[in-house]
């Protein structure tokens, strides 16, 4: 833990490091921590924006969004993470499993509303091995081959492999062949041992999470990386989380994007913990753009910090505002009340001084909204589906 109250770099040193990072040079974890704690907020943001402009030269005027739907296949989970308000322990009266027909119906609704991606998420069900995911992914791909399955994460892979008694390599290969396109950054939370053990003592270690992701990258399955900040970790531990991800990215190049978001404190066993402030979050966004010289995309999380703060991330190095989220239940159950639709995200991007572009999972531009007069009008159903998460955000605290 860093206890100093003054910058070791000093003003001149900070300027040098910010300039180096803005020009694409690498900064050390020690320099990153100093900048995160002490650099002038506006100077940090300007450097991050310069780094973004440099990386996306020729298309720096664009900012992207996605249309997808999160579908939860079960809320039954054996991991009992202390920050999670969504799960129910095996045998709990409020536990449920969504059948394949229901999942396919939700996929059809998503396609009708313009979605190009499905994010399948759920608990670590004690009976769900690789076979369950093979059947589910195959059914989705057979019915909707146009949908990208950007789903699950290293934790689910570790769990399903154990249930089925196979290696992680075999599990990834089988679900990839069944239709999985890429992994989400689910389950990363914070990868550093002390805070990870405090919030998720039954989950695999951060090192193991990264090992599984590295195996996936080697098998041709790319992913995103995430960070849930605000559960009691130190500033130094926040930077160490970034360092751990950057080291793997140096070896694999398989992380498409980094997505920091803030812990939501309702209805879970960490209630009362201090959340990350807006300024802490924006500083992390900017620092991430400067630190990750090897990860292309950086997403602002309007879902957890709100649309106005999400818009500000576009001035702090972010190039993407994520998804309209036709449905999201997990983070919402812990208190996230923010919701949006395509028109609102387009407006946020445009009023931030950027041109909105709809992307797909691979960050390819599908539609560039050059002319505001041609902006799409949202179907009222979009607002209905995005409100599902809010309606389900009142789940009671569950004792595992």
N, C-alpha and C positions, 0 to 999 in steps of 0.2 A: 504494500500500500504506500502511495506517495503522500508524504506529510508536509512537504515544503509549500509555502504560500507565495513564493515568487518564482517567476520564470527562470529556468536555468539558461535558456537561450538568450533572453533579453530582447529588447525591441529590434535591434539590428539583426540578431540571429533569427528571429521569427520572420522578418521580411525576407531574409535569404532562403529560408526553408519554404515559405509560401511561394516564392518565385520559382524555386526549383520544382515544387510539386505542380504548380500551374503549367509549367512547361513540359510536364510528363516525366520528371525525374522521380526517383524513389526516395521516400522518407522513412526513417527508422521508427520503430514503435516508441522509443523515447522521445523523438521529435514530435510524433503524433500526439502523445500524451501532453506534452508541453503546449502544443497548439490548441488542443481540445480544452485545456484548463485555462489558458492565459491569453491566447491570441485575441486581438480586437475582433468583435463579432462581425463587423462589416468587412474588415480586411479578409477574414476567413471566408466569408461568403463570396467576395469578389474573386479570390483565388480559385475557389471551387467552380465558380461559373466560368472562369477563364479556362480551367482544365476541361470542363464540359465542352466549351466552344472549340477548343483545340481538338478534342477527341472526335467530335462530330462535324468537323470542318466541311462546309458545303451543305450541311443539313442542320446546322446549329439553330436555325429558326424554328425547328419542329419540336413538338413534345407529344408523346404518344399516350394512348389509352387502349384498353382491351375490353371486349364484351365476353364475359364468361359466367358460369354458374358453379358455385360450390355445392356439391351434393354429399350429404353425410349418410353413409350406409349403415352405421350403428352408433349409438352413444355408449355402448357397453365397453368398458375398458379396465384392464388390470393394472395399469400403470399409476393411477391415482396421483397425478401431478397436482401439487398444492395450489397452483395458479389457475387451474381449469375448473370452470363452472358448468361445462357441457357434459362431462362424462357421468355415467352411472355404474356403480360396481356390479359385477356379475350377480344375478339373482335379485337385483333391486326391482321394485314394482314399476319404476318409471323407465326401465331399460327397454330398448326396442331395436329391431333390425328391419331395415328397408328391403323389401323383396326386389327381385330383378325387374319385374314389370313396373314397379313404382319408379325405380331408377331410370328406366327407359322412357317412361312418361315425362319425367323431369328433363331428360335430355331433349326430348321432342319439343317441349315448351321452350327450352333454351334456344334451340335452332330457330324456332319460329320468331324469337325475339332478337335474332341476329348474332347469337353467341357463336364463337369459333373455338372455344375451349371449355372443357369440363375439368374441374378440380375435385376429384373424389377424395373425401377425407372421412375419418371415423376413428373409433377407439381400437385398442388392441384387444379384440374379442378373443377369449381363450380358445375358441374352436376354429378360428379363421386362419387357415394355413394358405400356402401358395395356391392351392386348388381353387379356393374361393375367389381369389383375385383373377386367376386365369379365366374362370367362367364369366365373371363380371365384365372384365375388359373385353373379352371376345364378343360378348353379347352387345356391348355398346358399339364396338367397331363394326360389327356386322350390320347393325341397324343404322349407324351414323358415321360412316367412314370419313366424313368431312370434319368431324370434331377431333381436336387434339386433346389427348388425355395427359394433362400435366397434373399429376396426382401423387398422393402419398409422400413418403420421405424415408430417410434412413431408419427411423425408429420402427415404422411399419414393416420394413424389409427384415430387420433383425428379428422382429416378433414372428412374422410368418415363416421364416426359415426355421426357427426353433420349433414352432408348432408342427411343421411338416417334416422335421428331421433332415433338412437338406442344408447345403452350404449357402451362404449369402450370394455367391456367384451364380449358383443354380437358380436361386429364387429370382434374382434380377433378370437372368436370361429368359426364364420362363414367362415372367409377366411382360417383359419387353416383347417377346414373340407373340404374346396374346394381344398386344395392342398398346401398351404403355409407351407414350412418346417421350416424356421427360418427368423427372422428379421435382416436386415442390421442395421448398426449404423447410418443410414441416419438421418439428421436433428439435430444431437447433436451439431455440430459446437463447440460453447463453452457454457456451461450450466450456467455459473455464470451470475447473473442478469445484471450488468452494461454493460459489453461488448456484451452480447446477445441482449439486447435491442438496442444497437447502430447499430448492423449489421442486425438484423432481428426483427424489432419492431412489426410485425404482427404475428410472430410465437408464439406458445405456450411457456410458461416459461420453463427454464431448469428443475425446480422441476416437472412440469407436464410431460415433456419428460421422466423423470426417473420413474414417477408413472405409465405411460403407459407401459414402459418396465417391471416394476415389476409385473404388472397385466399379461403381456404376459408370463413372466417366470412362474408365478403361474398356467397358463393354459397349460404349457408344450411347449411353443414356446420360444426357446432360441434365443440369438442374439449376435451381436458384439457391441462394444462401440468404438466411434471414438472421435477425437479431431482435429479441424481445428485451427492451431495456426498461429499467425502472422497478426491479424487484428487490433491490437492496445491494446490488453490485457496486463496487468502487469504480472510479474513473479508470484506474489502471486495469481493472478486470474488463472493462468495456474495450479498451484498446487491445488487450490480449485476445479477446474474442476475434477481433479483426485480423490480428496477426496470424492466428491459427488458420483462418480461412484463406488468407493470402498465400500462406506457405503451400497449401494444397493446390491452389490455383496456379502457382508457379509450376507445379509438376503436371497438372492435367489440363488446364484451360477449360474445364468443364462447367464452371459456374457462369451462367449467362447474365445474371443480375444479382445485386445485393439489395435487400429490402429491410431496413430497420423499422421497427414499430414499437409502440409503447404498451406496456402491461396495463390491463384493465382490472380494477380492484374489486368489482362486485361479485358476490355470491360464491366466493372461494376461500380457501384456507389461508391465503396471504392478505386477507382484508386488513387494511390499516397500514400496509407498506407504502412508502412514499413513491409515487409515480415520478417518472422523468418529467421535468417541466418542458414547456414549449421551447424555451431557449436551449435547454440541454438537447432536446430532440433535433432542432435545426442545426446546432453545432455538430451533432453526430452525422447528420446528412452531409454537411459540407466536408467534415473531416474524412468521411468515407470516400467521397469523390477524390480527395487528394491522396488518401492512403492506398486505395485500390487502383494502382496503375495498370493492373492486369485483369480487371473486371469491367466490361464495357458499360453495362446499364445500371442505373441507380433509380430506385422507385421511391416516391414519396407516399406515405401511408395516410391518406385522408380518412380512412375508416376509423383509425384509432385517435388521430389528433384533430380531426375536423377538416372541412373543405378549405377554410381560409388558410389554415396552417399548411395543408397539403399544397395549396397554390404557392405559398412562400417557398416550398422546397424547390420549385422550379427556378428560383433565384439563388439557390444554395447548392447547385450542382446536379440536381435530379433532372433526368431527361424523360421520365415516365411517371404517370399518375396512377398506374395500375388499372384495375377493372371497375366497371360500373357495379359489379357484384349483384347479379340478378337474385342471388340468394346467398346468405352467409349467416351461420348460426353459432359457430364456436366462439369467436371473439365477442360477438354480440351478447352471448349469454353471460359474459363477465362485465358487461356494462357499456360496450360501444354502442352509441345511439345514432351515429352519423350514417346517413344514407344518401345516395345520389342516383343520377341517371345519365344517360349519354349526353343529353342537352346541357346538363349542368357541368359535366366534365369538359365538354367542348368550350363552354363559356369561361370556366376557370382558366383553361389553357390560353384561350384567346385574350382574356383580360390580363393575363400575366405577360403579354407581349410576344406570345409564341403562336405558331400555326398548329392547330390540332391535327393529329393523324391517328386513325384507327390502325392498330397493329394486330398481328397474330402472335402465337406463342414464340415464334422464332424472331420476333421483333421486325418482321417484314411489314412494310406499310401497305395496307389494303386500300385505304381511302385517305387522301389528304384534303382537308377542308379549307381550301384556298379562299373560297368566297363565302362570307357569312350568309349571304342570301340563299345559298344552297344547303345550309345546314339541315340535317335530318330532324324531323320532329319525332319525339318519343311516343311510342304506343303507351296508352295509359296502363297497360298491363305491366310495363317495366317498373313503374312506381309501385304497383301492387306487390310484385315479387321482391323488390328491394325492401319493402316494409315488413316482410316475413321475419327478418332477423330482429327487428325492433319488437315485434309482437312476442317473440320467443326469448327476449332478453330479461325475463323475470324468473328464471329458474331458481329454486331454493338451493341453499347450501346443502351439499350431500356429504355425509360422513362415510368414507369407504369402509 
